[in-house]
Amino acid sequence: MDTNGVGWIGAIVVGAVAGWLAEQVMKSNMGLLMNIILGIVGAIVLNAILAAIGFSFGTGLIAYLITGFIGACLLIAIARMFRGRRV
């Protein structure tokens, strides 16, 4: 897992914040564990997409937070497309 230079504990904390922010913006109700998962997985997925096109937000906490937030929002939107209801 690429934690973007923030370490495992930082990835969990920043992932939780990113997931929570995405939950608020997307008007979702996921819970703490799912927020952590969304933030971390969202950051990993978006990092891979950005690397494929040659772009990066950089490294560190702020970059990981931005990447995790955007990635988590994308994951929530994709889940809504497949579920056909609000996630």
Legacy VTK file of the C-alpha trace (Angstrom):
# vtk DataFile Version 3.0
C-alpha trace
ASCII
DATASET POLYDATA
POINTS 87 float
0.000 0.000 0.000
1.313 3.406 -0.940
0.771 5.716 2.023
2.225 8.694 0.153
4.943 9.325 2.714
2.659 9.658 5.759
3.173 6.241 7.414
0.555 3.729 8.520
-0.824 5.646 11.503
-0.931 8.863 9.496
-2.693 7.031 6.654
-5.378 5.795 9.041
-5.929 9.191 10.665
-5.822 11.181 7.424
-7.903 8.497 5.692
-10.564 8.829 8.388
-10.641 12.617 7.963
-10.740 12.349 4.161
-13.514 9.748 4.339
-15.490 11.861 6.798
-15.160 14.953 4.595
-16.300 12.950 1.570
-19.224 11.592 3.604
-20.283 15.152 4.480
-19.924 16.506 0.931
-21.640 13.516 -0.693
-24.435 13.481 1.943
-23.706 9.895 2.874
-23.871 7.987 6.158
-21.092 5.408 6.346
-19.667 5.284 9.854
-16.112 5.598 11.173
-14.666 2.311 9.874
-16.069 2.847 6.391
-14.773 6.449 6.414
-11.253 5.167 7.156
-11.520 2.543 4.425
-12.949 5.026 1.898
-10.253 7.589 2.639
-7.360 5.145 2.346
-8.695 3.175 -0.629
-9.797 6.394 -2.317
-6.281 7.796 -1.977
-4.742 4.618 -3.377
-7.158 4.444 -6.323
-6.839 8.122 -7.230
-3.045 7.985 -6.800
-2.923 5.112 -9.314
-5.147 6.992 -11.765
-3.100 10.175 -11.430
0.187 8.265 -11.803
-1.135 6.690 -15.014
-1.695 10.129 -16.526
1.520 11.554 -15.088
0.080 13.839 -12.402
0.556 13.964 -8.632
-0.552 16.177 -5.767
2.843 15.492 -4.176
3.637 13.796 -0.891
2.788 14.478 2.740
-0.321 14.867 4.834
-2.062 17.592 2.831
-1.515 15.810 -0.494
-2.758 12.540 1.027
-5.822 14.314 2.459
-6.690 15.900 -0.900
-6.140 12.649 -2.787
-8.093 10.623 -0.217
-10.988 13.078 -0.197
-11.352 13.184 -3.981
-10.864 9.416 -4.255
-13.452 8.721 -1.542
-15.960 11.000 -3.291
-15.355 9.080 -6.517
-15.859 5.747 -4.756
-19.138 6.929 -3.205
-20.339 8.172 -6.618
-19.414 4.854 -8.264
-21.196 2.891 -5.515
-24.308 5.007 -6.053
-24.219 4.311 -9.800
-24.190 0.568 -9.208
-26.619 0.484 -6.296
-29.135 2.874 -7.770
-29.849 4.443 -4.399
-28.156 6.814 -1.970
-25.090 5.297 -0.301
LINES 1 88
87 0 1 2 3 4 5 6 7 8 9 10 11 12 13 14 15 16 17 18 19 20 21 22 23 24 25 26 27 28 29 30 31 32 33 34 35 36 37 38 39 40 41 42 43 44 45 46 47 48 49 50 51 52 53 54 55 56 57 58 59 60 61 62 63 64 65 66 67 68 69 70 71 72 73 74 75 76 77 78 79 80 81 82 83 84 85 86
